[in-house]
Structure formats: C-alpha cells, structure tokens
Amino acid sequence: MTDRVKLVRKKMKELGVDSFITATPANADPNQAGTHGWANVNWLTGYTGTNGIAVVAKRSAYFITDFRYTEQAKKQTKDSGFSLRIAERDLYGELAEIKSSAFGKKVGIESENITVSIRKKLRKYLKNKKLVETEGAFSELRAVKDRSEVYHLRQATKITDESLQEVLQLVKPGIRELDLAVELEYRFRSKGGFIAFDTIVASGWRGALPHGKASTKKIRKGEMITFDIGASYKGYCADLTRTVVLGKANKKQKEVYNTVLQAQLAAIDAIKPGAHGKEVDRIARDYIDDAGYGEYFGHGLGHGIGLIVHDTPVLSPKSDWTLKEGMVTTVEPGIYIPNWGGIRIEDDVVVTSKGCSILNKSPKELIEL
C-alpha cells in the first residue's frame, strides 16, 4: 500500500496540491460494486469497511474511522503507511485535530464524490485552506492494476465462469429469468464471492434491452438468453456476458451471433499497450456496421473494471484513453434488435506487454441447450 501512497503524492505534485482527502460513504456496500470513494479508500489503505476518510499529505498519511471499525481498521491498515485515528465525533471533525501544517495550503478533493454538506464540513474544519477540486485523479491511478489486483480479478472471473456453467444445466422451457438469477447469485456466495452488480438475465425479446435485469418472464424454447453476470472477490469485480439459445439456433440467430463474436475477437486482437480506446472501439463497430447491424450497436465497446464495475479506461467512440500494460477492461460488443432480441459477448481482458490476456474462460461458441 505504501507504493500507492507514493503514486498519490506524485499525482498531488502534478495537480499542485499539498494534501489529498478521499472518503468512503457511510452507506457504501463493500460486497458489491463499490462507489469511487469506497474504491479509493480501499485501494489506498486496504480498509474494506465504511465510514472512513483517508488523508495523504506530503510527509504523513492518516486514516480516520469511528469506534465500530477500530479493530477492523487496525488489522487492515497495519501495513498501509497510514496512521489510524478513531474519531469521537463526526469523522470530518477529526480533521481539525490533526496539525494544520500537515495539510499545507492547498487540499485536493474529489469533485465527483464531495457533496454540498461534506464541502461545508471541510470548510469548517480546514480553516484557511484552499480546497482544490479534482476529477478522476484516483480513477487514473487505479486503472493500472498490480499483480495482486489481477489475481483477485482472476478469482472473481473464475467464480463467475464456474457459476454460469453450473446454472446453464438448469435452463429449461418454463423456468423464469429470476430463478436463474437467484441460482447464479447463490453460487457466487457459495464459492466465496459476492454479487458485483444486479444480475442480468434477458430472454427472447427482452434480449434487446442491454441492461434487462432478470424478470419473472418464463423462458420459451427457441429463445436466446443473455446472461450478463459478475461475482466480486475481495472487492474486485468480474463482468461476463454470454448469449445462449434454448434449443436449436435458427439461421438469423447464428448470423447475428457470429457477427458479434467476430467483432469481439477482432477488437481483442487489437488491444495492446499504446492502443487507443477510440480505435479499438472502431474496429468492432466497423465490423458490425459492415454486416448491416450498425444501428443496433449503441453503447461503447468496453469499460475498465476492478474495485468498481464501470471504471476506467473506456473503449468508446469518444474515448481519449491510451491503453497501458496492467489496465483491465471489458470487451463487449452487442446487437439489439427491437421485438427480436439481442446478443452480447463480453470478456474481461488485462493488457500485457505484447497484447492482452483474457481473464475468464467461459466458451464463446454458440451454445444450444
């Protein structure tokens, strides 16, 4: 964790601030997709609870929480390089108990995570300090994963892969989407994981809904079923999508599926250090467009994944990201045709020195159940 503090201090220098404050919301759920504040605190300190504030200054670092998390914080932040402080009142009030000179003159805060009420507290307890708003500073730092992070992501994808293969054996005419979602989530938990995000199981016409959460709809023979699922392991999230057919696939289902698959494979083949997010997106988008389905692919090709399900880098038509070794992103082209259905195929890939490696192992050939 001390290496991460060094990275933050380097970023502080770039931003022209003397210290930086990040905090986890009191209601953050560490067992699901974390908020940016929760992810930043966890990444910096190792702390997985809620109601915590991390302060990084030029020569010191403090972690503040309340009595409920004393023992947890002692254990989890032990080797992080942070001095632990247990607040007896409002956590932000504890900032006033820290020597004022430690903060310097300019204090960096995250504009995307600071509410109006928190800003008022910061102004109250950090008197005579200039609050400097920043955006995406921590997301940029978290975008490049170290070995331990990639390991946790591999474990999350392993749990997700295994759970999907088990649940596919339960698919039969008349079963509800919701029943399959519950089975998946049970398996995530039984294998040592948690649920990274609301499980998507969309069959038949509902497959045209890119985020069609599992419903009470019963699945019929001949319908396609899109599973967009993810387990989390020690806070790190997997994001896997596979589309299958209950019964034999017809000609159009095979055609659309193959179009999505080839677009995805071409994009994955282009991922390497130095590749631009916009260009990788264009490869998949052009393939789908050339096949005559361009109007039915309306979202970005992929997004970063880690302590947050939708993070940086971004693969999209407007992306300004350049990929670096260690970044992890999804690659998920899709075709969604109203009143017909949809097909999406998604993998999590880590950028390597020469290209990329796919973390999950679920087969990608069209499965007919």
C-alpha positions as CSV (number, residue, x, y, z in Angstrom):
1,M,0.0,0.0,0.0
2,T,2.9,2.4,0.7
3,D,3.7,2.3,-3.1
4,R,0.2,3.6,-3.7
5,V,0.7,6.4,-1.3
6,K,3.8,7.4,-3.4
7,L,1.7,7.3,-6.5
8,V,-0.8,9.7,-4.9
9,R,2.0,12.0,-3.8
10,K,3.3,12.1,-7.3
11,K,-0.2,12.9,-8.6
12,M,-0.5,15.6,-5.9
13,K,2.6,17.3,-7.3
14,E,1.1,17.2,-10.8
15,L,-2.1,18.7,-9.5
16,G,-0.4,21.4,-7.5
17,V,-1.9,20.4,-4.1
18,D,-0.2,19.8,-0.7
19,S,-2.5,17.1,0.5
20,F,-5.4,15.0,-0.7
21,I,-8.6,13.7,1.0
22,T,-10.8,10.9,-0.1
23,A,-13.6,9.2,1.8
24,T,-16.0,6.3,1.6
25,P,-19.7,7.0,2.0
26,A,-21.2,5.7,5.3
27,N,-23.6,3.5,3.2
28,A,-21.1,2.0,0.8
29,D,-21.5,-1.7,0.3
30,P,-18.1,-3.4,0.1
31,N,-19.6,-6.6,-1.1
32,Q,-21.0,-5.2,-4.3
33,A,-19.8,-2.7,-6.9
34,G,-18.1,0.0,-4.8
35,T,-18.5,3.7,-5.1
36,H,-15.5,5.6,-6.3
37,G,-14.9,6.9,-2.7
38,W,-15.0,3.4,-1.3
39,A,-12.7,2.1,-4.0
40,N,-10.2,4.8,-3.5
41,V,-10.0,4.3,0.3
42,N,-9.8,0.5,-0.2
43,W,-7.1,0.8,-2.8
44,L,-5.1,3.2,-0.7
45,T,-5.4,1.6,2.8
46,G,-6.7,-1.9,2.4
47,Y,-9.7,-1.0,4.5
48,T,-13.0,-2.7,3.4
49,G,-15.4,-1.1,5.8
50,T,-17.5,2.0,5.5
51,N,-17.4,5.5,7.1
52,G,-13.7,6.2,6.6
53,I,-11.5,9.1,5.5
54,A,-8.0,8.8,4.0
55,V,-5.7,11.8,4.1
56,V,-2.4,11.8,2.2
57,A,-0.1,14.7,2.9
58,K,3.5,15.3,1.7
59,R,5.1,13.8,4.8
60,S,2.3,11.9,6.5
61,A,-0.9,9.9,5.9
62,Y,-3.9,9.4,8.2
63,F,-6.9,7.1,8.2
64,I,-9.9,8.2,10.2
65,T,-12.9,6.0,11.1
66,D,-15.2,5.5,14.1
67,F,-15.3,3.2,17.1
68,R,-17.3,0.5,15.3
69,Y,-14.4,-0.2,13.0
70,T,-11.5,0.1,15.3
71,E,-10.3,-3.5,15.3
72,Q,-11.0,-4.0,11.6
73,A,-9.1,-0.8,10.7
74,K,-6.2,-1.7,12.9
75,K,-5.8,-5.0,11.1
76,Q,-6.5,-3.9,7.5
77,T,-4.4,-0.7,7.5
78,K,-1.5,-2.1,9.5
79,D,1.0,-2.1,6.6
80,S,-0.5,0.7,4.6
81,G,1.6,3.5,5.9
82,F,-1.4,5.3,7.4
83,S,-1.7,6.4,11.0
84,L,-5.0,5.4,12.4
85,R,-7.2,7.9,14.2
86,I,-10.6,6.9,15.8
87,A,-13.0,9.8,15.8
88,E,-15.0,10.5,18.9
89,R,-17.5,12.7,16.9
90,D,-18.1,13.5,13.3
91,L,-15.3,12.0,11.2
92,Y,-14.7,15.3,9.4
93,G,-14.3,17.0,12.8
94,E,-11.3,14.8,13.4
95,L,-9.5,16.7,10.6
96,A,-9.4,19.7,13.0
97,E,-7.4,17.6,15.5
98,I,-4.6,17.0,13.0
99,K,-1.8,19.6,13.0
100,S,-2.9,22.2,10.5
101,S,0.5,22.5,8.9
102,A,0.3,18.8,7.8
103,F,-2.3,19.7,5.2
104,G,-0.3,22.5,3.6
105,K,-2.1,25.4,1.9
106,K,-3.9,23.5,-0.9
107,V,-6.1,20.4,-0.2
108,G,-7.2,18.3,-3.1
109,I,-10.7,16.9,-3.0
110,E,-12.7,14.8,-5.5
111,S,-15.4,16.8,-7.2
112,E,-17.3,13.7,-8.2
113,N,-17.6,12.4,-4.6
114,I,-17.9,15.6,-2.5
115,T,-21.5,16.5,-1.5
116,V,-22.6,20.0,-0.5
117,S,-22.8,19.0,3.2
118,I,-19.3,17.5,3.1
119,R,-17.9,20.6,1.5
120,K,-19.4,22.7,4.3
121,K,-17.7,20.4,6.8
122,L,-14.3,20.7,5.1
123,R,-14.6,24.5,5.0
124,K,-15.5,24.4,8.7
125,Y,-12.7,22.1,9.9
126,L,-9.9,23.0,7.4
127,K,-9.9,26.8,8.0
128,N,-7.7,28.9,5.8
129,K,-7.1,26.0,3.4
130,K,-7.9,26.3,-0.3
131,L,-10.0,23.3,-1.5
132,V,-8.9,22.3,-5.0
133,E,-11.4,20.2,-6.9
134,T,-10.0,17.4,-9.0
135,E,-11.8,14.9,-11.2
136,G,-10.8,11.3,-12.0
137,A,-7.4,11.5,-10.3
138,F,-7.8,8.3,-8.4
139,S,-9.6,6.5,-11.3
140,E,-6.5,7.2,-13.4
141,L,-4.2,5.7,-10.7
142,R,-6.4,2.7,-10.2
143,A,-6.7,2.0,-13.9
144,V,-3.3,0.2,-13.9
145,K,-3.5,-3.0,-11.8
146,D,-0.7,-4.6,-9.9
147,R,-0.2,-8.4,-9.6
148,S,-2.3,-8.8,-6.5
149,E,-5.2,-6.9,-8.2
150,V,-5.0,-9.1,-11.3
151,Y,-5.0,-12.2,-9.1
152,H,-8.2,-11.0,-7.4
153,L,-9.8,-10.3,-10.7
154,R,-8.9,-13.8,-11.9
155,Q,-10.5,-15.3,-8.9
156,A,-13.7,-13.2,-9.5
157,T,-13.9,-14.3,-13.1
158,K,-13.2,-18.0,-12.1
159,I,-16.2,-17.9,-9.7
160,T,-18.3,-16.3,-12.4
161,D,-17.3,-18.8,-15.1
162,E,-18.0,-21.8,-12.9
163,S,-21.3,-20.5,-11.7
164,L,-22.6,-19.8,-15.2
165,Q,-21.6,-23.3,-16.4
166,E,-23.5,-24.9,-13.5
167,V,-26.6,-22.8,-14.0
168,L,-26.8,-23.4,-17.7
169,Q,-27.6,-27.0,-16.8
170,L,-30.8,-25.7,-15.1
171,V,-32.2,-23.9,-18.2
172,K,-35.4,-25.5,-19.5
173,P,-38.7,-24.3,-21.0
174,G,-40.9,-22.5,-18.4
175,I,-38.1,-21.5,-16.0
176,R,-38.2,-17.8,-15.1
177,E,-35.3,-15.5,-15.7
178,L,-35.4,-14.6,-12.0
179,D,-35.0,-18.2,-11.0
180,L,-31.7,-18.4,-12.9
181,A,-30.5,-15.1,-11.5
182,V,-31.1,-16.4,-7.9
183,E,-29.2,-19.6,-8.7
184,L,-26.3,-17.7,-10.1
185,E,-26.1,-15.4,-7.0
186,Y,-26.3,-18.3,-4.7
187,R,-23.4,-19.9,-6.4
188,F,-21.3,-16.7,-6.2
189,R,-21.8,-16.7,-2.5
190,S,-21.2,-20.4,-2.0
191,K,-17.9,-20.2,-3.9
192,G,-16.6,-17.3,-1.7
193,G,-17.6,-14.4,-3.8
194,F,-20.3,-11.7,-3.7
195,I,-22.6,-10.1,-6.3
196,A,-20.8,-7.4,-8.2
197,F,-23.9,-5.9,-9.7
198,D,-27.6,-6.7,-10.4
199,T,-27.7,-9.9,-12.4
200,I,-29.0,-9.6,-16.0
201,V,-30.9,-12.5,-17.5
202,A,-32.8,-11.4,-20.6
203,S,-34.6,-13.9,-22.8
204,G,-36.4,-13.6,-26.1
205,W,-37.5,-10.0,-27.0
206,R,-36.0,-8.8,-23.7
207,G,-32.6,-9.5,-25.0
208,A,-32.9,-6.2,-26.9
209,L,-32.6,-4.5,-23.5
210,P,-28.9,-4.1,-22.9
211,H,-29.5,-3.9,-19.1
212,G,-32.6,-6.1,-18.9
213,K,-32.4,-7.2,-15.3
214,A,-33.8,-10.6,-14.5
215,S,-37.7,-10.6,-14.5
216,T,-40.5,-13.1,-13.9
217,K,-40.7,-13.8,-17.6
218,K,-40.7,-17.5,-18.4
219,I,-38.2,-18.7,-21.0
220,R,-39.5,-20.5,-24.1
221,K,-37.9,-23.0,-26.4
222,G,-36.1,-21.3,-29.3
223,E,-35.4,-18.1,-27.4
224,M,-32.0,-16.6,-26.9
225,I,-30.9,-15.9,-23.4
226,T,-28.4,-13.2,-22.5
227,F,-26.5,-13.6,-19.1
228,D,-24.6,-10.5,-18.0
229,I,-23.3,-11.5,-14.6
230,G,-20.4,-10.9,-12.3
231,A,-19.1,-12.1,-8.9
232,S,-16.8,-10.0,-6.8
233,Y,-13.8,-11.3,-4.9
234,K,-12.2,-9.2,-2.1
235,G,-13.8,-6.2,-3.7
236,Y,-12.7,-6.9,-7.3
237,C,-15.4,-7.4,-9.8
238,A,-15.9,-9.7,-12.8
239,D,-18.2,-8.8,-15.7
240,L,-19.1,-11.6,-18.1
241,T,-21.7,-11.8,-20.8
242,R,-22.7,-14.9,-22.8
243,T,-25.8,-15.4,-25.0
244,V,-27.1,-18.9,-25.5
245,V,-30.1,-20.5,-27.2
246,L,-32.7,-22.8,-25.6
247,G,-33.0,-25.4,-28.4
248,K,-31.6,-25.2,-31.9
249,A,-30.5,-21.8,-33.2
250,N,-32.1,-20.6,-36.4
251,K,-30.2,-19.0,-39.3
252,K,-30.6,-15.4,-38.2
253,Q,-29.6,-16.2,-34.6
254,K,-26.4,-17.8,-35.9
255,E,-25.7,-15.0,-38.3
256,V,-26.1,-12.2,-35.6
257,Y,-24.2,-14.3,-33.1
258,N,-21.2,-14.8,-35.4
259,T,-21.2,-11.1,-36.3
260,V,-20.9,-10.1,-32.6
261,L,-18.3,-12.8,-32.0
262,Q,-16.0,-11.8,-34.9
263,A,-16.3,-8.2,-33.9
264,Q,-15.2,-9.0,-30.4
265,L,-12.3,-11.2,-31.5
266,A,-11.1,-8.5,-33.8
267,A,-11.2,-5.9,-31.1
268,I,-9.4,-8.2,-28.6
269,D,-6.7,-8.8,-31.1
270,A,-6.1,-5.0,-31.3
271,I,-5.7,-4.5,-27.6
272,K,-2.1,-3.8,-26.6
273,P,0.0,-1.1,-24.9
274,G,-0.3,2.1,-26.9
275,A,-3.6,1.2,-28.5
276,H,-6.3,4.0,-28.3
277,G,-9.7,3.3,-26.8
278,K,-11.4,5.0,-29.7
279,E,-9.6,2.9,-32.3
280,V,-10.3,-0.4,-30.6
281,D,-13.9,0.5,-30.4
282,R,-14.0,1.4,-34.1
283,I,-12.7,-2.0,-35.1
284,A,-15.6,-3.8,-33.5
285,R,-18.1,-1.1,-34.6
286,D,-17.0,-1.1,-38.2
287,Y,-17.3,-4.9,-38.4
288,I,-20.9,-4.8,-37.1
289,D,-21.7,-1.8,-39.4
290,D,-20.3,-3.6,-42.4
291,A,-22.5,-6.6,-41.6
292,G,-25.6,-4.3,-41.7
293,Y,-26.3,-4.1,-38.0
294,G,-24.6,-0.8,-37.1
295,E,-27.8,0.9,-35.9
296,Y,-28.3,-1.8,-33.4
297,F,-25.0,-1.3,-31.5
298,G,-25.4,1.8,-29.5
299,H,-23.2,1.5,-26.5
300,G,-19.4,1.7,-26.0
301,L,-17.3,-1.4,-26.6
302,G,-15.9,-1.7,-23.1
303,H,-15.0,-0.2,-19.7
304,G,-12.4,-0.6,-17.1
305,I,-13.1,-3.0,-14.3
306,G,-11.6,-3.5,-10.8
307,L,-12.9,-2.3,-7.5
308,I,-15.7,-0.7,-9.5
309,V,-17.7,-2.5,-12.2
310,H,-17.8,0.5,-14.6
311,D,-14.4,2.3,-14.3
312,T,-11.6,3.4,-16.5
313,P,-10.1,3.0,-19.1
314,V,-13.0,3.4,-21.6
315,L,-13.4,1.9,-25.0
316,S,-15.9,4.0,-26.9
317,P,-16.2,6.3,-29.9
318,K,-15.3,9.3,-27.7
319,S,-12.6,7.7,-25.6
320,D,-9.4,9.6,-25.1
321,W,-7.7,6.8,-23.3
322,T,-4.4,5.2,-24.4
323,L,-4.0,1.6,-23.1
324,K,-1.1,0.7,-20.8
325,E,0.2,-2.6,-19.5
326,G,-1.8,-3.6,-16.4
327,M,-5.0,-2.0,-17.4
328,V,-8.1,-4.3,-17.3
329,T,-11.1,-3.7,-19.5
330,T,-14.2,-5.4,-20.8
331,V,-14.7,-6.0,-24.5
332,E,-18.5,-6.3,-25.1
333,P,-20.0,-5.6,-28.5
334,G,-23.7,-6.3,-28.9
335,I,-26.5,-6.2,-31.4
336,Y,-30.0,-5.4,-30.0
337,I,-33.0,-5.6,-32.4
338,P,-36.3,-4.5,-31.1
339,N,-39.1,-7.1,-31.0
340,W,-36.5,-9.8,-31.9
341,G,-33.9,-9.9,-29.2
342,G,-30.2,-9.2,-28.6
343,I,-26.8,-10.8,-28.5
344,R,-23.8,-9.6,-26.4
345,I,-20.5,-11.4,-25.8
346,E,-18.2,-9.9,-23.1
347,D,-14.8,-10.8,-21.7
348,D,-12.5,-9.2,-19.2
349,V,-9.0,-8.7,-20.5
350,V,-5.8,-7.4,-19.0
351,V,-3.3,-5.5,-21.2
352,T,0.1,-7.3,-21.2
353,S,3.5,-6.2,-22.5
354,K,2.8,-7.6,-26.0
355,G,-1.0,-7.7,-26.2
356,C,-3.7,-8.8,-23.8
357,S,-4.8,-11.9,-21.9
358,I,-8.5,-12.9,-21.4
359,L,-9.2,-13.5,-17.7
360,N,-12.4,-15.5,-17.9
361,K,-12.6,-19.0,-19.6
362,S,-16.2,-19.4,-20.5
363,P,-16.5,-20.8,-24.0
364,K,-17.6,-18.4,-26.7
365,E,-19.0,-20.7,-29.4
366,L,-22.8,-20.5,-29.6
367,I,-24.3,-22.8,-27.0
368,E,-27.5,-24.6,-27.9
369,L,-29.1,-26.0,-24.8
